[in-house]
Amino acid sequence: MKTITIEIEDLEWQALEHEIVDPSGWVQNVAKVKARKVTDRIVQIEQARLIEDPNVEAIPATVEGILQSHFSQPGYTKATERPVSDDSDPTLP
């Protein structure tokens, strides 16, 4: 499990508290929603890749197994290792 720590100015925190009952919980939820959306996209991509590969005899039956398959591919790169495209903003949820 990973822990993410953020720093915001006191006035930024007050602004969040103005509209959000639990700003810390809200930020955690934003990260979890983003992770779920990315997971869903990866699962679709990896399932298609595995189905199209004639050398694959079995496809993992769980999301975790499909993610492990995706991340263990030869040549896999994470976002920090890939060129950033003009239309991507890695700071957006």
MIDREN-487240 format. One line per 10 residues: number of its first residue (from 1); for each residue x, y, z of N, C-alpha, C, O. Coordinates in nm, 2 decimals, m for minus. Each point is the difference from the previous one (the first is absolute). Example, Ala and Ser with C-alpha at 12.3 -4.5 7.8 and 13.67 -1.06 7.14 Angstrom:
% residues 2
1	1.32 m0.57 0.78 m0.09 0.12 0.00 0.09 0.12 0.00 0.10 0.00 0.07  m0.14 0.11 m0.14 0.09 0.11 0.00 m0.08 0.11 0.08 0.05 0.11 0.01
//
This chain:
% residues 93
1	0.08 m0.12 0.00 m0.08 0.12 0.00 0.09 0.12 0.00 0.10 0.01 0.07  m0.14 0.09 m0.14 0.07 0.13 m0.01 m0.07 0.11 0.08 m0.12 0.00 0.01  0.20 0.09 0.04 m0.05 0.12 0.07 0.04 0.12 m0.08 0.11 0.02 m0.04  m0.21 0.07 0.01 0.03 0.12 m0.07 m0.02 0.12 0.10 m0.11 0.00 0.06  0.20 0.09 m0.06 m0.01 0.12 0.09 0.00 0.12 m0.09 0.08 0.01 m0.09  m0.17 0.08 0.11 m0.01 0.12 m0.07 0.01 0.12 0.09 m0.04 m0.01 0.12  0.09 0.12 m0.17 0.00 0.12 0.08 m0.08 0.11 m0.07 0.02 0.02 m0.12  m0.11 0.04 0.19 m0.07 0.12 m0.06 0.00 0.11 0.10 0.03 m0.02 0.12  m0.05 0.14 m0.17 0.00 0.12 0.09 m0.12 0.00 0.09 m0.10 m0.06 m0.03  0.11 0.13 0.14 m0.11 0.00 0.10 m0.12 0.06 m0.07 m0.11 m0.05 0.03
11	0.12 0.15 m0.11 m0.12 0.06 m0.07 m0.06 m0.10 m0.10 m0.12 0.00 m0.02  0.20 m0.08 m0.04 m0.05 m0.11 m0.09 m0.08 m0.10 0.08 m0.11 m0.04 m0.04  0.16 0.00 0.16 m0.07 m0.09 0.08 m0.13 0.06 0.05 m0.11 m0.07 0.00  0.11 0.20 0.04 m0.12 0.06 0.04 m0.11 0.00 m0.12 m0.12 m0.01 0.02  0.17 0.04 m0.14 m0.09 0.00 m0.11 m0.06 m0.14 m0.02 m0.12 m0.01 m0.03  0.20 m0.10 0.04 m0.06 m0.13 m0.01 m0.10 m0.03 0.11 m0.11 m0.05 m0.02  0.14 0.10 0.15 m0.09 m0.02 0.11 m0.13 0.07 m0.02 m0.10 m0.03 0.06  0.11 0.14 m0.14 m0.12 0.08 m0.02 m0.11 m0.08 m0.08 m0.12 0.02 0.03  0.16 m0.11 m0.11 m0.09 m0.08 m0.08 0.00 m0.15 0.02 m0.10 m0.07 m0.04  0.20 0.02 0.11 0.02 m0.14 0.02 0.00 m0.03 0.15 0.09 0.05 0.07
21	m0.17 m0.15 m0.03 m0.01 m0.03 0.14 0.14 m0.07 0.05 0.05 0.03 0.10  0.00 m0.11 m0.19 0.12 m0.08 0.03 0.10 0.01 m0.11 0.01 m0.08 m0.09  0.07 0.19 0.09 0.09 0.02 m0.12 0.10 m0.11 m0.01 0.04 m0.04 m0.11  0.02 m0.01 0.22 0.09 m0.11 m0.01 m0.06 m0.13 m0.07 0.06 m0.06 m0.08  m0.18 0.03 0.13 m0.07 m0.11 m0.06 m0.04 0.02 m0.15 0.01 m0.09 m0.08  m0.04 0.22 0.05 m0.03 0.03 m0.14 0.12 m0.02 m0.09 m0.01 m0.05 m0.11  0.13 0.10 0.16 0.12 m0.02 m0.08 0.03 m0.15 m0.02 0.04 m0.04 m0.11  m0.05 m0.04 0.22 0.02 m0.14 m0.01 m0.09 m0.06 m0.10 0.04 m0.09 m0.08  m0.17 0.13 0.08 m0.10 m0.05 m0.10 0.04 0.03 m0.14 m0.02 m0.08 m0.09  0.06 0.20 0.07 0.05 0.04 m0.14 0.10 m0.09 m0.05 0.00 m0.04 m0.11
31	0.10 0.01 0.19 0.11 m0.09 m0.04 m0.05 m0.14 m0.02 0.04 m0.06 m0.10  m0.13 0.01 0.18 m0.05 m0.13 m0.02 m0.09 m0.01 m0.13 0.00 m0.10 m0.07  m0.08 0.20 0.05 m0.08 0.00 m0.13 0.09 0.00 m0.12 m0.03 m0.07 m0.10  0.14 0.15 0.10 0.09 0.01 m0.11 0.06 m0.14 m0.02 0.01 m0.05 m0.11  0.04 m0.01 0.22 0.06 m0.13 m0.01 m0.10 m0.11 m0.05 0.04 m0.08 m0.08  m0.16 0.09 0.12 m0.10 m0.09 m0.06 m0.02 0.02 m0.15 m0.01 m0.10 m0.07  0.00 0.22 0.03 m0.02 0.03 m0.14 0.12 m0.05 m0.09 m0.02 m0.05 m0.10  0.14 0.08 0.15 0.12 m0.05 m0.07 0.00 m0.15 0.00 0.03 m0.06 m0.10  m0.06 0.00 0.21 m0.01 m0.15 0.01 m0.09 m0.06 m0.10 0.03 m0.09 m0.07  m0.15 0.15 0.06 m0.10 m0.04 m0.10 0.06 0.00 m0.14 m0.02 m0.09 m0.08
41	0.09 0.20 0.05 0.05 0.02 m0.14 0.11 m0.11 m0.02 0.01 m0.06 m0.11  0.08 0.04 0.21 0.11 m0.09 m0.01 m0.06 m0.14 m0.02 0.05 m0.08 m0.09  m0.15 0.04 0.16 m0.07 m0.13 m0.01 m0.05 m0.02 m0.14 0.02 m0.11 m0.06  m0.09 0.20 0.00 m0.05 m0.01 m0.13 0.12 m0.02 m0.10 m0.01 m0.09 m0.09  0.11 0.17 0.10 0.11 m0.01 m0.09 0.07 m0.13 0.01 0.04 m0.07 m0.10  m0.01 0.02 0.23 0.07 m0.12 0.02 m0.08 m0.12 m0.04 0.05 m0.10 m0.06  m0.18 0.10 0.09 m0.08 m0.12 m0.05 0.00 m0.01 m0.15 0.01 m0.11 m0.05  m0.02 0.22 m0.02 0.00 0.00 m0.15 0.14 m0.05 m0.04 0.00 m0.08 m0.10  0.10 0.12 0.16 0.14 m0.04 m0.04 0.01 m0.15 0.02 0.05 m0.07 m0.09  m0.09 0.02 0.20 0.01 m0.14 0.03 m0.09 m0.09 m0.09 0.05 m0.10 m0.05
51	m0.17 0.15 0.02 m0.09 m0.07 m0.09 0.06 m0.01 m0.14 0.00 m0.11 m0.07  0.07 0.21 0.02 0.05 0.01 m0.13 0.14 m0.08 m0.01 0.04 m0.03 m0.11  0.02 0.00 0.22 0.13 m0.06 0.00 m0.02 m0.15 m0.02 m0.05 m0.07 0.09  0.10 0.01 m0.20 m0.02 m0.15 m0.02 0.08 m0.08 0.09 m0.03 m0.12 0.02  0.13 0.18 0.05 0.08 m0.08 0.09 m0.05 m0.01 0.14 0.05 m0.07 0.08  m0.16 0.15 m0.05 m0.06 0.00 0.13 m0.10 m0.11 0.01 m0.09 m0.01 m0.08  0.11 m0.08 0.18 m0.09 m0.11 0.02 m0.11 0.02 0.10 m0.11 m0.06 0.00  0.14 0.16 0.09 m0.10 0.03 0.11 0.01 0.14 0.03 0.10 0.07 0.00  m0.22 m0.01 0.03 m0.01 0.14 0.04 m0.03 0.01 0.15 m0.09 m0.08 0.05  0.16 0.16 0.03 m0.03 0.01 0.14 m0.15 0.03 0.02 m0.07 0.07 m0.07
61	0.02 m0.13 0.18 m0.15 0.01 0.03 m0.03 0.12 0.10 m0.12 0.03 0.03  0.22 0.04 0.01 m0.02 0.11 0.10 0.06 0.13 m0.06 0.09 0.00 m0.08  m0.14 0.11 0.13 0.06 0.13 m0.03 0.14 0.01 0.04 0.09 0.05 m0.08  m0.06 m0.10 0.20 0.14 0.00 0.04 0.09 m0.08 m0.09 0.11 0.04 m0.03  m0.15 m0.16 m0.01 0.07 m0.08 m0.10 0.03 0.07 m0.13 0.10 m0.01 m0.06  m0.21 0.08 0.01 0.01 0.07 m0.13 0.10 0.11 0.02 0.08 0.03 m0.09  m0.09 0.05 0.20 0.10 0.11 0.02 0.14 m0.06 0.01 0.09 0.06 m0.05  m0.07 m0.17 0.12 0.14 m0.05 0.01 0.05 m0.04 m0.13 0.11 0.02 m0.03  m0.20 m0.08 m0.05 0.04 m0.04 m0.14 0.04 0.13 m0.08 0.11 0.00 m0.07  m0.18 0.10 0.08 0.03 0.13 m0.07 0.13 0.05 0.04 0.09 0.04 m0.08
71	m0.07 m0.02 0.22 0.12 0.06 0.05 0.12 m0.08 m0.02 0.12 0.05 0.01  m0.13 m0.18 m0.03 0.12 m0.09 m0.02 0.04 m0.02 m0.14 0.09 m0.08 m0.03  m0.16 0.14 m0.07 0.03 m0.01 m0.14 0.14 0.05 m0.02 0.05 0.09 0.06  0.03 m0.16 m0.15 0.13 0.05 m0.04 m0.02 0.14 m0.06 m0.09 0.02 m0.09  0.17 0.07 0.13 m0.01 0.14 m0.06 m0.10 0.09 0.06 m0.02 0.11 m0.04  m0.05 m0.16 0.15 m0.10 0.08 0.07 0.07 0.13 0.05 0.11 m0.01 0.06  m0.18 0.12 m0.08 0.06 0.13 0.06 m0.12 0.07 0.07 m0.11 0.00 m0.05  0.15 0.06 0.16 m0.10 0.09 0.07 0.00 0.14 m0.06 0.09 0.03 m0.08  m0.18 0.05 0.12 m0.02 0.13 m0.06 0.13 0.09 0.01 0.03 0.07 m0.09  0.04 m0.08 0.20 0.12 0.08 0.01 0.11 m0.04 m0.10 0.10 0.07 m0.02
81	m0.11 m0.19 m0.04 0.10 m0.05 m0.09 m0.05 0.02 m0.15 0.08 m0.04 m0.09  m0.20 0.09 0.07 m0.05 0.02 m0.13 0.00 0.15 m0.04 m0.01 0.08 0.09  0.02 m0.05 m0.22 0.00 0.14 m0.03 m0.15 0.05 0.03 m0.09 m0.07 m0.02  0.09 0.20 0.06 m0.13 0.06 0.03 m0.06 0.06 m0.13 0.07 0.07 m0.07  m0.19 m0.11 0.04 m0.07 0.06 m0.12 m0.05 0.14 0.03 m0.02 0.03 0.12  m0.01 0.04 m0.22 m0.05 0.14 0.01 m0.13 0.01 0.07 m0.03 0.09 0.07  m0.06 m0.19 m0.09 m0.13 0.00 0.05 m0.02 m0.07 0.14 m0.11 m0.01 0.05  0.22 m0.03 0.01 m0.01 m0.07 0.13 0.04 0.09 0.11 0.10 0.08 m0.02  m0.17 m0.08 0.13 0.04 0.08 0.12 0.00 m0.10 0.11 m0.10 m0.03 0.06  0.22 m0.02 m0.02 0.01 m0.09 0.11 m0.04 0.05 0.14 m0.01 m0.08 0.09
91	m0.02 0.21 m0.08 m0.05 0.05 0.12 m0.15 m0.01 0.02 m0.05 0.03 0.11  m0.02 m0.06 m0.22 m0.15 m0.01 0.01 m0.05 m0.13 0.05 0.06 m0.10 m0.03  m0.16 0.10 0.12 m0.05 m0.13 0.04 m0.08 m0.08 m0.11 m0.05 m0.11 0.03
//
